């Protein structure tokens, strides 16, 4: 999960939130939610996450929204990554919908060279 967070931050994703849904949700333990300023940025964030996790031996079980780029969902079973454009994130408001989830501290991004 930390690799996905770092990969998102590497591509300048903003407002990154991690929700612990253990015991609340039947299909995953955590949501990683972040925002990209444009379709192009959300796609770049998703591509970087997929590339970095693939390098660590992880492949998503399911990906949705990659072409549209307004809301990209990447399901890695133990965690699900949601990458939104700002207006789409505001509309769906997953943080409110899953408010029973505990917000987790977001690890700092690794220092960049």
HELIX and SHEET records of a PDB file:
HELIX    1   1 UNK A    2  UNK A   10  1                                   9    
HELIX    2   2 UNK A   39  UNK A   55  1                                  17    
HELIX    3   3 UNK A   86  UNK A   92  1                                   7    
HELIX    4   4 UNK A   94  UNK A   97  1                                   4    
SHEET    1   A 6 UNK A  62  UNK A  64  0                                        
SHEET    2   A 6 UNK A  71  UNK A  75 -1                                        
SHEET    3   A 6 UNK A  79  UNK A  85 -1                                        
SHEET    4   A 6 UNK A  30  UNK A  36  1                                        
SHEET    5   A 6 UNK A  14  UNK A  20 -1                                        
SHEET    6   A 6 UNK A 102  UNK A 104 -1                                        
END                                                                             
